[in-house]
Amino acid sequence: MTFAILVQPQNGQFAAALVGAPDIRATAATRSEAIAALEAAVAQRVARGELLTLEIARGGVSSLAGKYHDDPTLREICEEAYRQRDAEPVE
């Protein structure tokens, strides 16, 4: 599994945190030690539970994005709109 993490210097040490879950973090003397400690913390957390992904249906106008990309009727409507637009005189 791949997780996004943030590593930054902090008070002479390095702090590493799991992006989106700031309560999962580790601090160590070196960058690599902080990353290793964070990796262990994530592994422990995952071992105690179940790591899943959740797909949330989009709502509103964004749910229509790409919905009609292969609809020939929509293509005809668009082409007609472009023809009418292009036929209008330019001011």
For each residue, the residues with C-beta under 8 A, 3 or more apart:
1: 46 51
2:
3: 18 19 42
4: 18 19 20
5: 16 17 18 19 35 38
6: 16 17 19
7: 14 15 16 31 34 35
8: 14 15
9: 12 13 14 15
10: 13 14 15 27
11:
12: 9
13: 9 10 27 28 29 34
14: 7 8 9 10 27 28 29 30 31 33 34
15: 7 8 9 10 25 26 27 34
16: 5 6 7 25 26 27 28 31 34 35 37 38
17: 5 6 21 22 24 25 26 38
18: 3 4 5 21 22 24 25 38 42
19: 3 4 5 6
20: 4
21: 17 18 24
22: 17 18 25
23:
24: 17 18 21 38 41 42 45
25: 15 16 17 18 22 38 41
26: 15 16 17 34 35 37 38 40 41
27: 10 13 14 15 16 34 37
28: 13 14 16 33 34 36 37
29: 13 14 33
30: 14 33 34
31: 7 14 16 34 35
32: 35 36
33: 14 28 29 30 36 37
34: 7 13 14 15 16 26 27 28 30 31 37 38
35: 5 7 16 26 31 32 38 39
36: 28 32 33 39 40
37: 16 26 27 28 33 34 40 41
38: 5 16 17 18 24 25 26 34 35 41 42
39: 35 36 42 43
40: 26 36 37 43 44
41: 24 25 26 37 38 44 45
42: 3 18 24 38 39 45 46
43: 39 40 46 47
44: 40 41 47 48
45: 24 41 42 48 49
46: 1 42 43 49 51
47: 43 44
48: 44 45
49: 45 46
50:
51: 1 46
52:
53:
54:
55:
56:
57: 63
58: 62 63 65
59: 62 63
60: 63
61: 64 65
62: 58 59 65
63: 57 58 59 60 67
64: 61 67 68
65: 58 61 62
66: 69
67: 63 64
68: 64 71 74
69: 66
70:
71: 68 74 75
72: 75 76
73: 76 77
74: 68 71 77 78
75: 71 72 78 79
76: 72 73 79 80
77: 73 74 80 81
78: 74 75 81 82
79: 75 76 82 83
80: 76 77 83 84
81: 77 78 84 85
82: 78 79 85 86
83: 79 80 86 87
84: 80 81 87 88
85: 81 82 88
86: 82 83
87: 83 84
88: 84 85
89:
90:
91:
